[in-house]
Amino acid sequence: MQTVNLVINLFTSAKKEEAIDNDKFTAQLYAIYKKNILYASPDVVNAFGDLMQYLYKHDSAGQSTPPQKILRHLTKLMGAMRKDLGLSNKNLGKDAQNLLRVMITDFEVSMK
């Protein structure tokens, strides 16, 4: 549930075209990861790792982090979590990005 809340908050920032506070966002991800590290599948652990490496790369380069790219990493993470729960990701698009389709008005443009 924390992951979903984080995605919705991130979505709100992206819609307002606000920059993401990487330190705050990273702290929230660490809190989620601590709760899942012992129970998560390798796919979830790797999706977390991909997201964190993306954030580290942009942070160390002093670049602002595009919300759309973070959203794509998060949908990949949520897709892996859904798979762990035994749910299908069939027809949810690449990296389960269609999980956000209902929340984004110009989804096809925003998720490119």
C-alpha positions in Angstrom: 0.0 0.0 0.0 2.9 2.4 0.7 4.1 1.9 -2.8 0.7 2.8 -4.3 0.5 5.9 -2.1 4.0 6.9 -3.2 3.0 6.5 -6.8 -0.1 8.6 -6.4 1.9 11.4 -4.7 4.5 11.2 -7.5 1.7 11.3 -10.1 0.4 14.5 -8.4 3.8 16.1 -8.6 4.2 15.1 -12.3 0.8 16.5 -13.2 1.7 19.8 -11.6 5.2 19.5 -13.3 6.9 19.9 -10.0 10.4 18.7 -9.5 10.8 15.6 -7.3 12.6 16.0 -4.0 15.0 13.0 -4.5 16.1 12.9 -0.8 12.5 12.7 0.4 11.5 10.2 -2.3 14.6 8.0 -1.6 13.8 8.0 2.1 10.2 6.8 1.4 11.6 4.1 -0.9 14.0 2.9 1.8 11.1 2.6 4.3 9.2 0.5 1.8 12.2 -1.6 1.0 13.0 -2.3 4.6 9.6 -3.8 5.0 9.9 -6.0 1.9 13.5 -7.1 1.8 12.9 -10.4 3.5 9.7 -11.3 1.7 10.0 -9.9 -1.8 10.8 -12.0 -4.8 14.0 -11.5 -6.9 11.9 -9.6 -9.4 10.7 -7.1 -6.8 14.2 -6.7 -5.4 15.6 -6.1 -8.9 12.9 -3.6 -9.7 13.7 -1.7 -6.5 17.4 -1.8 -7.5 16.7 -0.5 -11.0 14.7 2.4 -9.6 17.3 3.3 -7.0 20.1 3.1 -9.5 18.2 5.4 -11.8 17.7 7.9 -8.9 21.3 7.7 -7.8 22.5 8.3 -11.4 20.4 11.4 -11.8 21.2 12.7 -8.3 25.0 12.3 -8.6 24.9 14.1 -12.0 22.9 17.0 -10.4 20.1 16.4 -12.9 16.4 16.9 -12.0 14.6 13.6 -12.2 11.9 13.4 -14.8 8.7 12.2 -13.1 7.6 10.1 -16.1 10.8 8.0 -15.9 10.3 7.5 -12.2 6.7 6.5 -12.9 7.8 3.9 -15.4 10.2 2.4 -12.8 7.5 2.4 -10.2 5.0 0.6 -12.5 7.6 -2.0 -13.1 8.0 -2.4 -9.4 4.3 -2.6 -8.8 4.0 -5.1 -11.6 6.6 -7.3 -9.9 4.7 -6.9 -6.6 1.4 -7.9 -8.3 3.1 -11.0 -9.8 4.3 -11.9 -6.3 0.6 -11.8 -5.1 -0.3 -14.1 -7.9 -2.0 -11.5 -10.0 -1.6 -11.3 -13.8 0.0 -8.3 -15.5 -1.3 -9.4 -18.9 -2.5 -6.5 -21.0 -1.0 -3.9 -18.6 1.5 -2.8 -21.2 5.3 -2.6 -21.0 6.4 -2.6 -17.3 2.7 -2.7 -16.3 2.5 1.0 -17.1 -1.2 0.8 -17.8 -1.7 0.7 -14.0 -1.5 4.5 -14.2 -3.6 4.9 -17.3 -6.7 5.8 -15.3 -4.9 8.6 -13.5 -3.2 10.3 -16.4 -5.3 12.4 -18.9 -2.8 12.3 -21.7 -1.4 8.9 -20.8 0.1 8.0 -24.3 2.0 11.3 -24.4 3.0 11.5 -20.7 4.5 7.9 -20.6 6.7 8.2 -23.6 
